[in-house]
Amino acid sequence: MKRRAYGINLDDGVPLSTDGEFRLLYVPCNPEVTACLQGWFADETQESLLLGGQIGSGKTTLLKEVSRSFIDAQVIPVRFDTDLIEPSEGGYCMLLFGRILQACLKVEVEVEGCGIALADFPSVDTDSWHTFANKVTSRPSSLQEAGRLRDVCAVMTENAELVCRSCDQLLDRLRDRTLREPIIIAEGVDKFTLGTPGYFSLKDTLNFLAKRKTLFEVNAVHLFQEQDFRPGIRKLFIGGIASDNLVQMLRKRLGSYAPVYQDAFSLIIEYSGGNARQALRLLNAYYFCLAQRKNDHTSAICKACHQVGKDLLNIPYGRFPADILNVVKHDGYIEGSLFNDDKREIRDGANDAVYHNWLFVQREPGPVTPTRWPVIINPLIDVAIKWEVDAPQTPEEKVVRKWASDHDISPLGLNIPVNDNGEPAWYKFWEEIESSSFSDRDALNIVGLIEEIAAGLFGVERQDRIIITYQDRKNLEAVRDFLVGEANTYEHFPCEEITLEGGEGLEPVIELLIRLADRDPNRIYSVELTGKWTVAQLRDLEHRRDIFDNLQMLWWIQQDDLKRYLRFWPQLRQFFRIYRLEDELWRGITMEEIQADIDFIKEMSDESDPEGVRRLRNVLVYLKEGGG
């Protein structure tokens, strides 16, 4: 992603990765955790470690920052979320074996005699361990190749224990050759929700790795599941970020323009709940509302809260743990025993509340109360509920809440229903909160949609991922052509259209991996999801979330389908902004304006038939056939 050295660098909370990004934007927020991680990397003992934090807490950025200082260490990264061919025990074993094999071959460790031979995998036609290692750790180039890799997965599933013993032998040989204990970084474990088939299939591999020097990147809920790794495993927790650190983060993102927007910092930080990604998304939305839509400060804050809450928080009616939230609101902590309670509804409720960021765990328990984890309710939920007044509001917060009430747009776009006694009517409340993501008020016509997404889609300094949901598909092709055509009036943006059909017997996720094999950050990837996606396919897409960072993507999903998909995408949705098209979507667009854009692209382009011109011509034809 291109970054401005002095100007504004806004995104939706993508982890930092390059040296330039760290120099420009990194804020050290967890000095104690950082010191522990540095000590763990430097220690020669064979000890595994859980690094846990909630979605958007900054654990991936912190891990990359620390590991950058240990480039000479024998580090083996294994990305269980993005790099495997299928979420099965054999898929995890194949990826792990391939990564260890690559590390061994790099320093000329002898592979033969480890318990596995090339002849065991006839579907991969190769006589070289180097070629085999590259094939089983790379994305397939075709569905046929994906099938051959699945045959390897099947063999490894049947012989999982043997594969682990072979991995053990290779790691020992690697240690003997380098005179250092190999470090394994098990990335992406945080993407796996407890109780799902994918996580269940991964458990044996996690248990094996816990016996080596492995750092597991996990969600906070996994810290309470140590039996899935090994009893007594060491844990590090990343909690809420301090307000002064968040202020530094916002200032670095705004660069020299920070003084213009600093009046909003206190409320952005308050509504972030100490979560880095939520703070950055609020800043992004606030900046757009204030600078580009010319809203005043108060309305910009409210609209930013509404948009970010709508994008990030999917709260299915009937599963939301209202009782737990009531207790947390009163006590300010959650008992760790709830995450493993014998009653499934309590256990699932506690895990869902943390995994989905409905609650934010602030820090580890103190020595006096070692089982009580300090938590707060996500402020984007909290401000939508008229709780009993237990603390005075700041004058600015009173103004914001009054504006929201007057304009019927609380930060989640809700009016809290009450019963005859004036208390919250919870069953009605959760019904409203579930439907709030698609209220009529949120529908946009084509002009409004362009205003909302232009900063990302039309900008070369950032790559945004946007979901556009619709009711009537007949408009989809014309809208897509119009958006891509308009983008090309700003800069040359080629577009690659991808249709992914889900359903039994289909492989939409593999098809997507194949199409994204050659990632181009200057290309717009237009992805349409069709068909009847299975739960397994939706969860598989969820695990691949990090593949989409630093790409410009437009996803098109039918409205009723998206409502069903979102509950399986608590992490995937963190990388997207969601907008809905209204029925009268062409209101405000004239054919004369489109023709003017066509003429402008022709004048500015050296091509004989630029893509932007072709796209906008299609729109003209569509509008003429529809009567203008």
C-alpha positions as CSV (number, residue, x, y, z in Angstrom):
1,M,0.0,0.0,0.0
2,K,1.4,3.4,-0.9
3,R,1.8,5.7,2.1
4,R,2.2,9.5,2.3
5,A,5.3,10.6,4.2
6,Y,3.6,13.7,5.6
7,G,-0.1,13.5,4.7
8,I,-3.1,11.4,5.7
9,N,-2.8,7.6,5.8
10,L,-6.2,6.2,6.5
11,D,-7.3,2.6,6.1
12,D,-9.7,0.2,7.9
13,G,-7.1,-1.2,10.3
14,V,-4.9,-3.4,8.1
15,P,-1.9,-4.7,10.0
16,L,1.4,-2.9,9.3
17,S,3.9,-4.9,7.4
18,T,6.7,-3.0,5.6
19,D,9.7,-1.3,7.1
20,G,8.3,2.0,5.8
21,E,4.9,1.6,7.4
22,F,6.5,0.8,10.8
23,R,8.7,3.9,10.6
24,L,5.8,6.1,9.7
25,L,2.8,4.7,11.6
26,Y,3.9,2.3,14.3
27,V,3.0,3.3,17.9
28,P,4.5,1.0,20.7
29,C,1.4,0.2,22.8
30,N,2.2,-2.9,24.9
31,P,5.8,-2.5,26.3
32,E,5.4,-5.4,28.8
33,V,4.1,-7.8,26.2
34,T,6.7,-6.6,23.7
35,A,9.5,-7.3,26.2
36,C,8.1,-10.8,27.0
37,L,8.0,-11.6,23.2
38,Q,11.5,-10.4,22.7
39,G,12.7,-12.5,25.5
40,W,10.9,-15.5,24.2
41,F,12.4,-15.2,20.7
42,A,15.9,-14.8,22.3
43,D,15.5,-17.7,24.7
44,E,17.0,-21.0,23.5
45,T,14.7,-23.1,25.6
46,Q,12.0,-25.1,23.9
47,E,8.8,-23.5,25.2
48,S,5.6,-22.8,23.4
49,L,3.6,-19.7,23.9
50,L,0.0,-18.4,23.2
51,L,-0.2,-14.8,22.1
52,G,-3.9,-13.9,22.5
53,G,-5.9,-10.8,21.8
54,Q,-9.3,-9.9,20.3
55,I,-10.0,-9.0,16.7
56,G,-8.4,-5.6,16.0
57,S,-6.3,-5.5,19.1
58,G,-3.0,-5.2,17.2
59,K,-1.4,-8.6,17.9
60,T,-0.5,-9.2,14.2
61,T,1.3,-5.8,14.0
62,L,3.0,-6.4,17.3
63,L,4.2,-9.9,16.3
64,K,5.6,-8.5,13.0
65,E,7.3,-5.7,14.8
66,V,9.1,-8.0,17.3
67,S,10.0,-10.7,14.7
68,R,11.6,-8.0,12.5
69,S,14.4,-7.9,15.1
70,F,15.1,-11.6,14.8
71,I,15.6,-12.0,11.1
72,D,18.7,-14.2,11.8
73,A,16.7,-16.7,13.9
74,Q,15.5,-20.0,12.4
75,V,11.8,-18.9,12.1
76,I,9.3,-21.1,10.3
77,P,6.0,-19.3,9.6
78,V,2.9,-21.5,9.1
79,R,-0.2,-19.6,8.2
80,F,-3.0,-22.0,9.0
81,D,-5.7,-19.5,7.9
82,T,-4.6,-18.5,4.4
83,D,-2.1,-21.0,3.0
84,L,-3.7,-24.4,3.3
85,I,-5.5,-26.1,0.4
86,E,-8.4,-27.4,2.6
87,P,-9.3,-27.0,6.3
88,S,-8.8,-30.7,7.2
89,E,-6.3,-32.5,9.4
90,G,-4.4,-33.6,6.3
91,G,-4.5,-30.1,4.9
92,Y,-2.9,-28.7,8.1
93,C,-0.3,-31.6,8.2
94,M,0.6,-31.0,4.6
95,L,1.2,-27.3,5.1
96,L,3.2,-27.8,8.3
97,F,5.4,-30.6,6.7
98,G,5.9,-28.4,3.6
99,R,7.1,-25.4,5.6
100,I,9.4,-27.4,7.8
101,L,10.7,-29.1,4.7
102,Q,11.5,-25.7,3.1
103,A,13.4,-24.6,6.2
104,C,15.5,-27.8,6.2
105,L,16.3,-27.7,2.4
106,K,17.4,-24.0,2.8
107,V,20.3,-25.1,5.0
108,E,20.9,-28.4,3.3
109,V,19.5,-30.7,6.0
110,E,19.2,-34.3,4.9
111,V,15.5,-35.2,4.3
112,E,15.7,-38.8,3.3
113,G,15.0,-41.3,6.1
114,C,12.6,-39.0,8.0
115,G,9.8,-41.5,7.6
116,I,8.2,-40.0,4.5
117,A,9.2,-40.6,0.9
118,L,8.3,-38.9,-2.3
119,A,6.8,-42.2,-3.6
120,D,4.1,-41.9,-0.9
121,F,2.5,-39.1,-3.0
122,P,2.1,-40.3,-6.6
123,S,-0.4,-37.6,-7.4
124,V,2.4,-35.0,-7.2
125,D,4.6,-36.0,-10.0
126,T,8.0,-34.9,-8.9
127,D,11.4,-36.4,-8.1
128,S,12.6,-33.4,-6.0
129,W,11.9,-32.5,-2.4
130,H,12.4,-28.8,-3.4
131,T,9.6,-29.1,-6.0
132,F,7.4,-31.0,-3.6
133,A,7.8,-28.4,-0.8
134,N,7.0,-25.6,-3.2
135,K,3.9,-27.3,-4.5
136,V,2.3,-28.2,-1.1
137,T,2.9,-24.6,0.2
138,S,1.8,-22.6,-2.8
139,R,-1.6,-21.7,-4.1
140,P,-2.8,-24.0,-6.8
141,S,-2.8,-22.7,-10.4
142,S,-5.8,-24.7,-11.5
143,L,-8.6,-26.8,-10.2
144,Q,-6.8,-29.9,-11.5
145,E,-3.7,-29.0,-9.4
146,A,-6.0,-28.4,-6.4
147,G,-7.3,-31.9,-6.8
148,R,-3.8,-33.4,-6.9
149,L,-3.0,-31.5,-3.6
150,R,-6.2,-32.8,-2.1
151,D,-5.0,-36.4,-2.8
152,V,-1.8,-35.5,-0.8
153,C,-4.0,-34.2,2.0
154,A,-6.0,-37.5,2.0
155,V,-2.8,-39.5,2.4
156,M,-1.6,-37.3,5.2
157,T,-5.0,-37.5,7.0
158,E,-4.7,-41.3,7.0
159,N,-1.1,-41.1,8.4
160,A,-1.2,-37.9,10.5
161,E,0.8,-39.4,13.4
162,L,3.5,-40.6,11.0
163,V,3.6,-37.1,9.5
164,C,4.1,-35.5,12.9
165,R,6.9,-37.9,13.8
166,S,8.6,-37.0,10.5
167,C,8.2,-33.3,11.3
168,D,9.8,-34.0,14.7
169,Q,12.8,-35.7,13.1
170,L,13.3,-32.8,10.6
171,L,13.1,-30.2,13.3
172,D,15.7,-32.1,15.4
173,R,18.0,-32.3,12.3
174,L,17.4,-28.6,11.7
175,R,18.4,-27.8,15.3
176,D,21.5,-29.9,15.1
177,R,22.6,-28.2,11.8
178,T,21.9,-24.6,13.0
179,L,22.7,-25.1,16.7
180,R,19.5,-23.2,17.5
181,E,16.0,-24.3,18.4
182,P,13.8,-23.7,15.4
183,I,11.0,-21.2,16.1
184,I,7.6,-22.0,14.6
185,I,5.0,-19.2,14.2
186,A,1.5,-20.7,14.0
187,E,-0.3,-17.8,12.4
188,G,-4.1,-17.5,11.9
189,V,-5.3,-19.7,14.7
190,D,-7.3,-16.7,15.9
191,K,-9.4,-17.0,12.8
192,F,-10.9,-20.3,13.9
193,T,-14.1,-20.1,16.0
194,L,-14.4,-22.6,18.8
195,G,-16.6,-25.6,18.2
196,T,-16.4,-25.5,14.4
197,P,-15.3,-28.5,12.3
198,G,-12.2,-26.6,11.0
199,Y,-11.0,-25.9,14.5
200,F,-11.7,-29.4,15.6
201,S,-9.6,-30.8,12.7
202,L,-6.7,-28.4,13.7
203,K,-6.5,-29.5,17.4
204,D,-4.1,-32.4,16.9
205,T,-1.7,-30.3,14.9
206,L,-1.8,-27.6,17.6
207,N,-1.2,-30.2,20.3
208,F,1.9,-31.5,18.4
209,L,3.3,-28.0,17.9
210,A,2.8,-27.1,21.5
211,K,5.6,-29.6,22.3
212,R,8.1,-27.5,20.2
213,K,9.1,-23.9,20.4
214,T,5.9,-22.5,18.8
215,L,4.2,-19.2,19.1
216,F,0.5,-19.5,18.5
217,E,-1.4,-16.4,17.3
218,V,-4.8,-16.8,18.9
219,N,-7.9,-15.0,19.8
220,A,-8.5,-14.1,23.5
221,V,-11.1,-17.0,23.7
222,H,-8.4,-19.5,22.9
223,L,-6.5,-18.5,26.1
224,F,-9.2,-20.4,28.1
225,Q,-8.8,-23.5,26.0
226,E,-5.3,-24.5,27.0
227,Q,-6.2,-28.2,26.8
228,D,-6.4,-27.7,23.0
229,F,-2.7,-26.9,23.1
230,R,-1.3,-28.4,26.3
231,P,-2.0,-27.9,30.0
232,G,0.0,-25.1,31.6
233,I,1.1,-23.5,28.3
234,R,2.5,-20.0,28.7
235,K,0.2,-17.2,27.8
236,L,0.6,-13.5,26.8
237,F,-2.5,-11.4,26.5
238,I,-2.9,-8.1,24.5
239,G,-5.8,-6.1,26.0
240,G,-7.2,-2.6,25.4
241,I,-4.8,0.1,24.2
242,A,-4.3,3.1,26.5
243,S,-5.9,6.4,25.5
244,D,-2.6,8.3,25.1
245,N,-1.3,5.6,22.7
246,L,-4.5,5.8,20.7
247,V,-4.0,9.6,20.4
248,Q,-0.5,9.0,19.0
249,M,-1.9,6.5,16.6
250,L,-4.6,8.9,15.3
251,R,-2.1,11.7,15.0
252,K,0.4,9.6,13.0
253,R,-2.5,8.6,10.7
254,L,-3.5,12.2,10.1
255,G,0.1,13.5,9.8
256,S,0.4,17.2,9.5
257,Y,-3.4,17.5,9.4
258,A,-3.9,16.1,12.9
259,P,-4.6,19.6,14.5
260,V,-7.6,20.1,12.2
261,Y,-9.3,16.9,13.6
262,Q,-8.0,16.6,17.1
263,D,-11.2,17.9,18.7
264,A,-12.8,14.5,17.8
265,F,-10.0,12.4,19.3
266,S,-11.6,12.0,22.8
267,L,-14.9,10.7,21.4
268,I,-13.2,8.5,18.8
269,I,-11.1,6.9,21.6
270,E,-14.1,6.6,23.9
271,Y,-16.2,4.8,21.2
272,S,-13.2,2.6,20.2
273,G,-13.2,0.8,23.5
274,G,-9.4,0.6,23.4
275,N,-9.5,-1.4,20.2
276,A,-7.0,-0.2,17.5
277,R,-9.0,-1.3,14.5
278,Q,-12.3,0.1,15.7
279,A,-10.5,3.5,16.5
280,L,-9.0,3.6,13.0
281,R,-12.3,2.8,11.3
282,L,-14.0,5.5,13.3
283,L,-11.3,8.0,12.4
284,N,-11.7,6.9,8.7
285,A,-15.5,7.4,8.8
286,Y,-15.3,10.6,10.8
287,Y,-12.8,12.1,8.4
288,F,-15.0,11.2,5.4
289,C,-18.2,12.7,7.0
290,L,-16.4,15.9,8.0
291,A,-14.0,16.6,5.2
292,Q,-15.8,15.1,2.2
293,R,-19.5,15.2,3.1
294,K,-19.2,18.6,5.0
295,N,-21.1,17.4,8.0
296,D,-20.5,19.3,11.3
297,H,-18.5,17.7,14.1
298,T,-21.4,16.3,16.1
299,S,-23.2,14.7,13.1
300,A,-19.9,13.3,11.7
301,I,-19.2,11.5,15.0
302,C,-22.7,10.0,15.1
303,K,-22.7,8.9,11.5
304,A,-19.2,7.4,11.9
305,C,-20.4,5.4,14.9
306,H,-23.4,4.2,13.0
307,Q,-21.4,3.1,9.9
308,V,-18.6,1.4,11.9
309,G,-21.1,-0.3,14.2
310,K,-23.2,-1.5,11.2
311,D,-20.1,-2.9,9.5
312,L,-18.4,-4.6,12.4
313,L,-21.1,-5.9,14.8
314,N,-23.3,-8.7,13.6
315,I,-25.6,-9.6,16.5
316,P,-28.0,-12.5,15.7
317,Y,-31.2,-12.4,17.6
318,G,-31.6,-15.4,20.0
319,R,-27.8,-15.9,20.4
320,F,-26.9,-12.6,22.0
321,P,-26.0,-13.1,25.7
322,A,-28.1,-10.3,27.2
323,D,-27.8,-11.7,30.7
324,I,-24.0,-11.8,30.5
325,L,-24.0,-8.2,29.3
326,N,-26.2,-7.1,32.1
327,V,-23.9,-8.7,34.7
328,V,-20.8,-7.2,33.0
329,K,-22.3,-3.8,32.9
330,H,-22.9,-4.0,36.6
331,D,-19.7,-5.7,37.7
332,G,-17.1,-4.6,35.2
333,Y,-15.6,-8.0,34.8
334,I,-16.3,-11.5,33.5
335,E,-15.4,-14.7,35.3
336,G,-12.9,-16.9,33.4
337,S,-14.8,-20.0,34.3
338,L,-17.8,-18.9,32.1
339,F,-15.7,-19.7,29.0
340,N,-15.7,-23.4,29.9
341,D,-19.0,-23.6,31.8
342,D,-20.8,-26.9,31.8
343,K,-23.9,-25.2,30.5
344,R,-23.5,-24.8,26.7
345,E,-25.6,-21.6,26.5
346,I,-23.4,-19.9,29.1
347,R,-20.2,-21.2,27.6
348,D,-21.1,-20.2,24.0
349,G,-22.5,-16.9,25.1
350,A,-19.3,-15.9,26.9
351,N,-17.1,-17.0,24.0
352,D,-19.3,-15.3,21.4
353,A,-19.3,-12.1,23.3
354,V,-15.5,-11.9,23.3
355,Y,-14.9,-13.5,19.9
356,H,-17.3,-11.1,18.1
357,N,-16.1,-8.1,20.0
358,W,-19.4,-7.5,21.8
359,L,-17.3,-7.3,24.9
360,F,-13.7,-5.9,25.1
361,V,-11.4,-7.6,27.6
362,Q,-9.2,-4.7,28.9
363,R,-6.4,-6.5,30.7
364,E,-5.5,-9.6,32.6
365,P,-6.9,-10.2,36.1
366,G,-5.0,-8.9,39.1
367,P,-3.4,-11.1,41.8
368,V,-6.2,-10.5,44.3
369,T,-9.0,-11.6,41.9
370,P,-7.1,-13.9,39.5
371,T,-10.3,-15.3,37.8
372,R,-12.0,-11.9,37.1
373,W,-11.1,-10.5,33.7
374,P,-11.9,-6.7,33.5
375,V,-14.2,-6.1,30.5
376,I,-16.3,-3.3,29.0
377,I,-19.2,-3.6,26.6
378,N,-18.3,-2.4,23.1
379,P,-19.2,1.3,23.2
380,L,-20.9,1.0,19.8
381,I,-23.4,-1.3,21.5
382,D,-23.3,0.4,24.9
383,V,-24.3,3.8,23.6
384,A,-27.3,2.4,21.9
385,I,-28.7,1.1,25.2
386,K,-30.3,3.4,27.8
387,W,-28.7,1.8,30.8
388,E,-29.3,3.1,34.3
389,V,-27.2,6.3,34.7
390,D,-24.2,5.2,36.7
391,A,-21.7,7.8,35.6
392,P,-22.0,11.4,34.5
393,Q,-21.7,12.1,30.8
394,T,-19.3,14.7,29.4
395,P,-20.9,17.8,27.9
396,E,-19.8,16.7,24.4
397,E,-21.1,13.2,24.8
398,K,-24.5,14.7,25.9
399,V,-24.5,16.8,22.7
400,V,-23.7,13.7,20.5
401,R,-26.4,11.6,22.1
402,K,-29.0,14.4,21.8
403,W,-28.1,14.9,18.1
404,A,-28.5,11.1,17.5
405,S,-31.9,11.1,19.3
406,D,-33.1,14.1,17.4
407,H,-32.1,12.7,14.0
408,D,-33.3,9.1,14.7
409,I,-29.8,7.8,14.2
410,S,-28.2,6.5,17.4
411,P,-24.8,5.0,16.8
412,L,-26.5,1.8,15.8
413,G,-29.5,3.5,14.2
414,L,-31.9,2.2,16.9
415,N,-34.6,3.5,19.2
416,I,-34.5,1.3,22.3
417,P,-37.9,-0.3,22.9
418,V,-39.1,-0.3,26.5
419,N,-41.8,-2.3,28.4
420,D,-44.7,-0.9,30.5
421,N,-42.3,-0.3,33.4
422,G,-39.9,1.8,31.3
423,E,-37.2,-0.9,31.2
424,P,-35.5,-2.2,28.1
425,A,-37.7,-4.8,26.2
426,W,-34.8,-7.1,25.4
427,Y,-36.5,-9.4,22.9
428,K,-37.6,-6.4,20.8
429,F,-34.2,-4.8,21.2
430,W,-32.3,-7.7,19.8
431,E,-34.7,-8.0,16.9
432,E,-34.1,-4.4,16.1
433,I,-30.4,-4.6,16.4
434,E,-30.3,-7.6,14.1
435,S,-32.2,-5.7,11.4
436,S,-30.4,-2.4,11.9
437,S,-27.6,-3.3,9.4
438,F,-30.1,-3.0,6.5
439,S,-32.5,-0.2,7.5
440,D,-34.1,1.8,4.7
441,R,-32.2,4.8,6.0
442,D,-28.9,3.2,4.9
443,A,-29.8,2.6,1.3
444,L,-27.9,4.7,-1.2
445,N,-28.4,5.7,-4.8
446,I,-25.4,5.7,-7.2
447,V,-24.4,9.3,-6.4
448,G,-24.4,8.6,-2.7
449,L,-22.5,5.4,-3.2
450,I,-19.8,7.1,-5.1
451,E,-19.5,9.7,-2.4
452,E,-19.1,7.0,0.2
453,I,-16.5,4.8,-1.5
454,A,-14.6,7.3,-3.7
455,A,-11.8,7.9,-1.2
456,G,-10.9,4.3,-1.3
457,L,-11.8,3.0,-4.7
458,F,-10.5,6.0,-6.6
459,G,-7.3,6.5,-4.5
460,V,-3.9,5.0,-5.2
461,E,-2.7,5.5,-1.6
462,R,-5.1,3.0,-0.1
463,Q,-6.8,-0.2,-1.0
464,D,-10.4,-0.6,0.4
465,R,-12.6,-3.6,0.4
466,I,-16.3,-2.8,-0.1
467,I,-19.4,-5.0,0.0
468,I,-22.3,-3.7,-2.1
469,T,-25.6,-5.5,-1.4
470,Y,-28.6,-5.3,-3.6
471,Q,-32.2,-6.6,-4.0
472,D,-32.6,-6.6,-7.7
473,R,-29.7,-8.1,-9.7
474,K,-30.8,-6.5,-13.0
475,N,-28.9,-3.3,-12.0
476,L,-25.7,-5.0,-11.0
477,E,-23.8,-5.0,-14.3
478,A,-24.6,-1.4,-15.0
479,V,-23.6,-0.3,-11.5
480,R,-20.4,-2.2,-11.7
481,D,-19.5,-0.7,-15.1
482,F,-20.4,2.8,-13.8
483,L,-18.2,2.5,-10.7
484,V,-15.2,1.1,-12.6
485,G,-15.7,3.7,-15.3
486,E,-15.8,6.6,-12.8
487,A,-12.7,5.2,-11.1
488,N,-10.9,5.5,-14.4
489,T,-11.6,9.2,-14.6
490,Y,-9.3,9.6,-11.6
491,E,-6.6,7.0,-12.4
492,H,-6.1,4.0,-14.6
493,F,-7.7,1.1,-12.7
494,P,-8.1,-2.1,-14.6
495,C,-10.8,-4.3,-13.3
496,E,-10.9,-8.1,-13.0
497,E,-14.4,-9.6,-12.7
498,I,-14.7,-12.8,-10.7
499,T,-17.9,-14.8,-10.2
500,L,-17.9,-17.3,-7.3
501,E,-20.7,-19.8,-7.2
502,G,-21.2,-21.5,-3.9
503,G,-23.0,-24.8,-3.3
504,E,-22.4,-28.5,-2.7
505,G,-19.8,-30.0,-5.0
506,L,-18.4,-26.6,-6.0
507,E,-15.1,-25.0,-5.0
508,P,-15.6,-21.2,-4.9
509,V,-12.8,-20.5,-2.4
510,I,-10.2,-22.4,-4.4
511,E,-11.3,-20.6,-7.6
512,L,-10.8,-17.3,-5.8
513,L,-7.3,-18.3,-4.6
514,I,-6.4,-19.2,-8.2
515,R,-7.7,-15.9,-9.5
516,L,-5.7,-14.0,-6.9
517,A,-2.5,-15.9,-7.5
518,D,-0.9,-12.8,-9.1
519,R,-2.0,-10.1,-6.7
520,D,-2.1,-6.6,-8.3
521,P,-2.7,-3.8,-5.8
522,N,-3.5,-1.4,-8.6
523,R,-6.3,-3.6,-10.0
524,I,-10.0,-3.5,-8.9
525,Y,-11.2,-7.0,-8.1
526,S,-15.0,-7.2,-8.7
527,V,-16.2,-10.3,-7.0
528,E,-19.8,-11.5,-7.2
529,L,-21.0,-14.2,-4.9
530,T,-23.8,-16.4,-6.3
531,G,-25.4,-19.7,-5.6
532,K,-26.1,-21.5,-2.3
533,W,-22.9,-21.2,-0.3
534,T,-22.5,-23.9,2.4
535,V,-21.5,-23.1,5.9
536,A,-18.2,-24.8,5.4
537,Q,-17.5,-22.6,2.3
538,L,-18.4,-19.4,4.2
539,R,-16.2,-20.4,7.1
540,D,-13.3,-21.2,4.7
541,L,-13.7,-17.8,3.2
542,E,-13.6,-16.3,6.7
543,H,-10.3,-18.0,7.4
544,R,-8.7,-16.5,4.3
545,R,-9.4,-12.9,5.4
546,D,-5.7,-11.8,5.3
547,I,-5.4,-12.7,1.6
548,F,-7.5,-9.6,0.9
549,D,-5.5,-6.9,2.7
550,N,-3.8,-4.4,0.4
551,L,-6.2,-5.2,-2.5
552,Q,-9.0,-3.0,-3.9
553,M,-12.1,-5.2,-3.9
554,L,-15.8,-4.7,-4.7
555,W,-17.9,-7.6,-3.6
556,W,-21.5,-7.9,-4.8
557,I,-23.9,-10.0,-2.6
558,Q,-27.7,-10.2,-2.7
559,Q,-29.2,-8.6,0.4
560,D,-30.9,-11.6,1.9
561,D,-27.8,-13.8,1.3
562,L,-25.5,-11.3,3.0
563,K,-27.7,-11.3,6.1
564,R,-27.1,-15.1,6.4
565,Y,-23.4,-14.9,5.5
566,L,-22.4,-12.2,8.1
567,R,-22.8,-14.4,11.1
568,F,-20.1,-16.7,9.7
569,W,-17.8,-13.7,9.0
570,P,-16.9,-12.0,12.4
571,Q,-13.3,-11.5,11.2
572,L,-13.8,-11.2,7.4
573,R,-16.2,-8.3,7.8
574,Q,-13.5,-6.4,9.7
575,F,-11.8,-5.8,6.4
576,F,-14.9,-4.6,4.6
577,R,-17.3,-1.7,4.5
578,I,-20.9,-2.6,3.7
579,Y,-23.3,-0.5,1.6
580,R,-26.8,-1.2,0.2
581,L,-28.2,0.0,-3.1
582,E,-31.7,1.5,-3.1
583,D,-34.3,0.8,-5.8
584,E,-34.1,4.3,-7.4
585,L,-30.3,4.1,-7.7
586,W,-29.9,6.1,-10.9
587,R,-31.5,9.3,-9.4
588,G,-29.2,12.3,-10.0
589,I,-27.2,10.7,-12.9
590,T,-27.7,12.1,-16.4
591,M,-26.5,10.6,-19.7
592,E,-24.8,14.0,-20.5
593,E,-22.6,13.6,-17.4
594,I,-21.6,10.1,-18.4
595,Q,-20.8,11.2,-21.9
596,A,-18.6,14.0,-20.5
597,D,-16.7,11.4,-18.4
598,I,-16.2,9.3,-21.6
599,D,-14.8,12.3,-23.4
600,F,-12.5,13.1,-20.5
601,I,-11.1,9.5,-20.3
602,K,-10.5,9.5,-24.1
603,E,-8.6,12.8,-23.9
604,M,-6.4,11.7,-21.0
605,S,-5.7,8.1,-22.2
606,D,-3.1,6.9,-24.7
607,E,-5.2,3.7,-25.4
608,S,-7.4,3.4,-28.4
609,D,-10.3,1.9,-26.4
610,P,-9.7,2.5,-22.7
611,E,-11.5,0.3,-20.2
612,G,-13.2,3.2,-18.5
613,V,-14.7,4.3,-21.9
614,R,-16.0,0.7,-22.6
615,R,-17.6,0.6,-19.1
616,L,-19.4,3.9,-19.3
617,R,-20.6,3.1,-22.8
618,N,-22.3,0.1,-21.4
619,V,-24.0,2.3,-18.8
620,L,-25.3,4.7,-21.5
621,V,-26.8,1.7,-23.4
622,Y,-28.4,0.5,-20.2
623,L,-29.9,3.9,-19.4
624,K,-31.2,4.4,-23.0
625,E,-32.9,1.1,-23.0
626,G,-34.5,2.0,-19.7
627,G,-35.8,5.3,-20.9
628,G,-32.9,7.5,-19.8
